[in-house]
């Protein structure tokens, strides 16, 4: 019997675990001025992360995604991957990365048990990639992605934020050509309003329907979702090895199938990306702490999970930017 079930009957088998708030990119939609330290409390240690994941796995979580900030800025990210993979019941270990260190580290991550890789690539045009991220590293990022394919990492995906300046047929066609012979899923994510990006959001947000229409007009059809998939609706095409998709948080019913919980890099349980506060778990992550007490705290917290976010009302909770919680 699943133990992580909220008052609406939603079951949670997926944990998104931030391991750092630090990011070495300066993306226009998230950290245009770069990372700014906001708290003195250190991030979770690798042993704390191991105990946390073991607890969530005992409660029925089978998929864990490491996020940031940028996870690879931590020197012990390889050790963290191995600890997560070793947790009984965890069969999918994922990471979302900007790709800065991917070519150098993917062999170690793969050997440590990584099963799912998501790489943020907001444009396949070198100049535009540089403009959005603040770094001219597209070639290096794509080399790391191709190395992951050589290593046969089971699931490789690209995340691209849908921006008005780049949302058009040329951009979509370029990504479609990229996945013609690569078994990679490209998912465009609608730009989300956060506490720090109101002006940018007003200027750059575009409805995901522009992508849906392009896909349908070009012979792409929706595919069925897996039980532990995220919120993306993915499309397939008979002439392409890869897939294209959309994550549309402003769409009706977006939160109805929510299946993930979040823990911040400093150990707070977040029931929603756009909520407030969070429930501290760190005091129960010590080596001598009672795991049953941690399990009870997590299970009881689910009674407070809301039916959905309130982005349509321009209510973003206390999320200043996505690097704060890992998206």
N, C-alpha and C positions, 0 to 999 in steps of 0.2 A: 504494500500500500504506500503510494507516494506520500511523503510527509511535508513537502513544501507546496502547499495548496492555499490560495487566498480565499477570501470570502466570496469571490465570484466564480470559484471553481477552476481558476487558472493554475496550471501546474508548472513548476519551475525546475527545469533540468539543466539550466545553462547559467554559468556564473561569469560575469565580466569583472576581472580583477585588475585594477590599476596598480602598477608597481612603482610608478614615479609620476610626478607632475612636470618634470623637466622635459623640455623639448628643444632640439637644436635647429628646428626650422622656424621660420617667421611667417607662417601662412596668413594671407590677408584676411581670411574669414575667422581666424582663431587667435593667433598671437602675433599681430603685425609688428609689435614692438619687442618681440622676443620674450622669453620666459623671465618672469619676475618672481623672486622668492617671496612667499607670503606668510610662512609659518616656520617656527624653529623645530617643531616636533619631527623627528626623523621618519623616513618611510619604513614600511614593514620590512623586517629582515627575512632572509630566505627560510630559516627555521619557522618563523611565525607564519609565513605564507604556506609552508608545508602543512602545519597543523590546521590552519584555516581551511585549506582545500580538502584535507582528509575529513574534516567535519561536514563540509558541504556535500562531499561525495557520499558520506554515510546517510545523508538526508535525501539522496536520490539524484544529485547533480552528476552528470556524465560528461559534460563539455565545459571546459574552462578556457576563457580567452584572456590573455595577458595584454593589457593596454597601457597607455600613458596619458599625457606626455608621450615621450618616445621610449619604449621599453629598453631598447638596445643601448641607451646611455648608461644603464647599470652594468657594471663589470661582471656581476654574478647572474646575468640573465640566463646563461646556459645552465647553471646549477638550478635556477628556479624552474626552468622547463623540465629538468630531470625529476625534481621533487614533485611537480604537479603530475607528471606522467606516472610516477610510482604510486600515487594515491589509489587505493583499491576502489574500483568502480569508475574511474576516469578513463574513458576510451578516446576522447578527443581533446588534444591540447592545441590551442590556437594562439596566434599572436598577430596583433595589428601594428605595423611599423611604417615609418616614412621611407624606409629603404636605405638610409644613410650608411649603415653598417652591414647591409644585407649580404653583399657579395663576399665579405670577409667572414661573416658569422654563420651563414646558412648551413654549412656542412656540420658544424657543431650542433646547431639547433635540431637538424634532421636526425643526427645520431642520438640526440637526447630524447627523441620521441615526439617531436613536433609533427602534427598531422594536418593542421590548417594554417595557411599563411595568407594574410591580407596585407596588401601593399598599397599605400596611398599614392596615387598618380593622378593628379588633377588635370594634366594635359600631356599629350604625346608630342606636343610642339616644344622644342627646347626653350625658346624664348619665353613662351607663355608659362611653362613650368617654372622657370626662373622668376618670372614676375610674381607668380602666386606664392611660391614657397620662400623666396629670398635667397635661393641657392641654385647654382647651375650644375645640378647633379643628376639630370635625367638619364644620361648614358649609364652612369654607375648604378642607378636604381634598377634600370631594366636589365643590366647584366646580372644583378643579384636575383631578379625574378626568373630569368632564364636558367640560372644555375639551380634554382629550386625545382624547375621542371626537369632538369637533367637528373636530379637526385630523386625524382618521382615522389616529391611531397604530395600526399594524396589529394589535398584541396588547395588550389592557388587562386586567389581572387585579387582584383584591383578595386579600390574605392576611389571615386572621383566626385568631388562636390559639384553640384549643378549650379553654375554661375551664369548670369545673364550675358556677360561678356564673352562666354565661350559656348553657350548652349545653342547649338545649331547643327544643321545637317553635316557640315564639314567635320565638326568635332565627333559626332556620332559615327560617321563613316570611317574616320581614322581609327577609332577604337574597334569597330567591327572588323576592319581589315587586320588589326593586330591579333584578334582572336580567331581568324580564319583557320590557322594551322596550330594554334596554341590552345590547349584545354584549360583556359582561364576564364573565369566569370568576371565581367566588368559590371560593377553596380554603381550607378549614379545616385547620389544622395542629395535630396533637396536641402538647400541651405536652411539652417535652423537659427532662429533668433535666440541669442543669449544675452546675458546682462551687459556685456561689453561691446556688442556689435550692432546696436539698433540702426545706426546710420548706414552701415555697410549692408545690413539685411534689406533695408528699404530700397537701396540702390541695385542690389544684385540678386534678390530672390526671384526665382522663376518657377512656375508650376510644372510639376513633373509630367503633365500631359503632353508637353512638347516632345518628350522622349517616347512616351507611349505611342503617340501618333506616328512618329518616325519609324519605330519598330514595326508597327502593324502595316504601314505602307510599304515596308521593305521585306515582308515575308517572315517576320519573327512571330512566334506563338508562345504563349505562357506555358511554363512547366509546373508540375505539381511540387509542393513544398514538402521537405522532410520534417519529421516531428521535432527536431531540435534546431531547425533553421532559424535564422533571424528574420526580420520583417521584410526582407527584399522579395519582390516579385520578379522572377527571372524568366527570360525568354530564350528560346532555342531556334536555330535555323538549320535546315538540312545541309547547307553548304559550309557550315562553320563548326570547328571543333570546340570552340568556346561558347560562352553564353553572355547575354546582356541583361541588365536588370535595373530596377528602380527601388529606392527606399524613399517613401513619401510620407513623412511624419504628419503632414497636414491633411492627409486623406481621411475620409470617414472610416471609423472602425479600426484605426491603426493600432490602438492599444488592446483591442479585444483578444488577440491571441498572444499577448505578452508572455514570454516564457523565460525571461532572464532577470537575475538580480545583480546588483553591483556592489562591490566593496572598493572603497577609495584606497589610495596609496598609504594612507595613515590609519587604515583599519576601521572605517565607518561603513556600515551597511546602508546602502541607498536603495529605496524601493522604486524610485523613478529618477531618470536622468534629470528631469526638470522639477524635482521636489525641493524641499528645504531641509537643512540640517542633516540628520543621519543618526543612526544608532551605533554607538561605539562598541566594537567587539574586542578591541586590543587587550583590555584587561584580562581577557579569558584565553589569550593565545600563548601564555607562558608555558614552559615545559611541565610545570607541576599543576597546571590548572585542570579543572574538571571539564572534560569535553561535553558531558551531558548538559552542563550548565550553559555552554555555548550553543548547543543544539536547541535548548529550550528558548534561549533569547532570540534566535533566528526565527524559529517557528512562530513564536508569539508575536513577533514584529509584523508578520504577514497580515495580521488582522487590520493593520493600519494602511494597507496598500490601496491607493485610490483607483477608481475605474479607469482613469486615463489622465494624460497631461492636459495642460490648458494653454498650449501654444497659440491656438486660434484666438484666444483672448489676450494675447501678448503677455501672458504670465509665464515667466521662465524659471521661477523658483530662485534659489540662490546660486544658480550656475552662471558664473561670470563668462567662462569660455569652456570649450570642450576638453581642452587639455587638463582642466581641473579634475575631471571625473573619468576621462577615457572615452567619452562618446558612447 
